[in-house]
């Protein structure tokens, strides 16, 4: 059985958990990553030298990096509906997965750490305002994309890209800030909420 290492509150672990739900793939999850010490033990560093969760073990195969893991899972298990094989369709999925990691994820860093984690090192009002502005700009990009597709981020059908993007949308709504009116994003959020995997691992009260 697939073994998943990582705490269930981690947004990157939740990508893997939601993917497993979509694939109806059974797994055992172990609650690594509750603090610095947990992921910096020799045992864990042997699995992932970056000391980050999630890590999966699929038989004798160990893999880290959440977006790589979810791509592996849909390639190794029946997941063609989530991750198309046709190159252009797959590229559309990949561009939004990568955009979430490189642009959207980075833009929420200050605001999320300030408003949700309440770190005393992230309480500069000017930096917070800039962070919220950048996060909002990226959510506007997403809103315009969803207006074009009318359904999901890479097209008319739910895909692997909707897992990292959907979790990001949940984080947006769960963070206590002034949310601009993005109707397509709100409709998308409600559409995703019809999926059991998103209700379990996305819209579950965890930002």
N, C-alpha and C positions, 0 to 999 in steps of 0.2 A: 504494500500500500504506500501511496505517496506520503512523504513526511515533509511537513512545512514547519520551519523554525521562524518564530516571530510572534510578537504580541498582537492580538486581534485589533487593538486600537490604532496600529500603524497604518497609514493610508497605503503604503506600498505593500504591506502584507495583505490588506483588504483587496487589492487588485488580484492577487493570486487566489484568495478565497472566493471572490465573486466569479472568476474564471472557472474554477472548479465547479461552482454551482451551475453555471451555464452548461458545462460539459457533463454534469451529473457524475462527477469524478470523486470517489471517496478519498479521504485523506485523514491523517493524524496530524494535529497541530500541537507544537510544543512552545510554551510561552517564553521564548528567549527574548532578550532585548528590553528588559525592564529597567536597565541602567547601564552606565558605562562599563562597569565591572563585568556584566554578563557577557557582552560581546567581545571583550578583550582578554578572555581566557585563552590559553593555548589550544584548548579543545575547539573553541569556536573559530579562532583565527586560522586553524588548519582547514576549516570549511570555507571561510571567506576572509582573505587577508585585509579587506577593507573594513571589517568589523561592523558590518551593517546587516540588518534584516530587510527582506526575507532571504532565506536560503531554502532550497528544496533538495531532498534526496529521493530519487526515483530509482529504486533498486540500488545498483552500485554507481549511479550517476548523480553527482552533486553540481548544483547550479545556483548562482547568485545574480543579482540585478533584476529588479521586478519586471521591467518591460521585456527583458530577454526571457524570463521565466514564463510569462503569459504567452509569448510567441511560441516557445517550446511546447507548452501544454497543448495549444490548439493544433500544432503541427504533428505532435506525437499521438494525440488522441483525436477522436472524430470531431473536428472543429472547422470543417471547410465552410460552414455557413457563417462563421465568425471571422475567418481570415482567408479571403479568396485567393486562389492560385493564379488567376489571370494577372499579369504584371501590373497593368495600370490600375486595376481595382485594388490590388494589394498596396500599391504605392499610395493611394489615397488614404487607406487605413493607416499606413505607417507614418505619413506626414503628420497626422493629428496626434498619434501616440508620441512622436518625437517633439512636436510643438508643446504638448503638455509638459514633457520633461524639461525642455530647454527654455521655454518662454513663460508659460503659465505658472508652473511650479516656482520658478525664480521670482516672479512678480508678487506672489503672496507672502514671501518669506518674512518681511519685516512686520506687516500688519498682523499676520497670524501669530507670530511669536509674541507680539505686543498685546493683542487683544484676547487671545485664547490661552496661550501659555503664561501670559502676564510676566514675562521676564523683565526684571528691573533694568537690564541692559538695553531694552528696546522700548523706551518710554519717551523718546525725543519726539515732540509733537510735529515738528517740520518733517522729519524722516517718516513718521507715520502717515502724514498727509500725502507725501510723495508715493509711499508704498501703496496706499489705497487708490491713488490716481492711476498708477501703473496697472494694478490688478484690474481696476474697472475698465481700462483700455483693452486689456486682453479679453475680458468678458464681453466687451462690445464686439470684438472680432468674432468670438464664438457666436454671439447673437446673430450677426450678419450671415455667418455660415449656415446656421440653423434656419434662418429665413429662406435661404436659397434651397436647401434640401427639403424643408418642410417636415423633417422627421428626425433623422439621426445625423451624427456629425460628418460621416463620410458618404452619406447617401440616403436612400429610401429605407434601407434595412439596417437593423442593429448589427454592429460589428465589434471586433475586438477594441477598436478605438474608443468606443463608448464606455468602456470600463474605466480607464484612467480619466477620461474627460468627465464622466458621470460622477466619479468620486470627487473630482475637483469642483464640480457644480455644487455638490452637497457641502463641501467645505466653505464655499462662497456664501451659501445661505445660512450656514450654521455659525458663521463668524459675526459677532455683533458690531456691524457698521452700517452706514447708510447705503442701501443698495439702489443704484439707478434702476429705472424701469427697463428691463430687457424681456419683453413678452415671449420671445422665442425660446429664451433660456428657461423661463418659468414653465412653459408648456412642455419643453423637453424633460425637465425635472419631474413633472407629473407623469409623463409617458414612461420614463424609466422606472418610476415607482410602481408600475404594474408588474415589474419583473421581480420574482421572489428573491433572486440573488442580490438585487440592489436593496431590497427591503431588509435583507439579513445583514449585508456588509457595507451598504452605502447609507441609505436614509434610515439610520438606526439611532440617531441622537448623538453620534460621534462625529466631530468636525473633521 
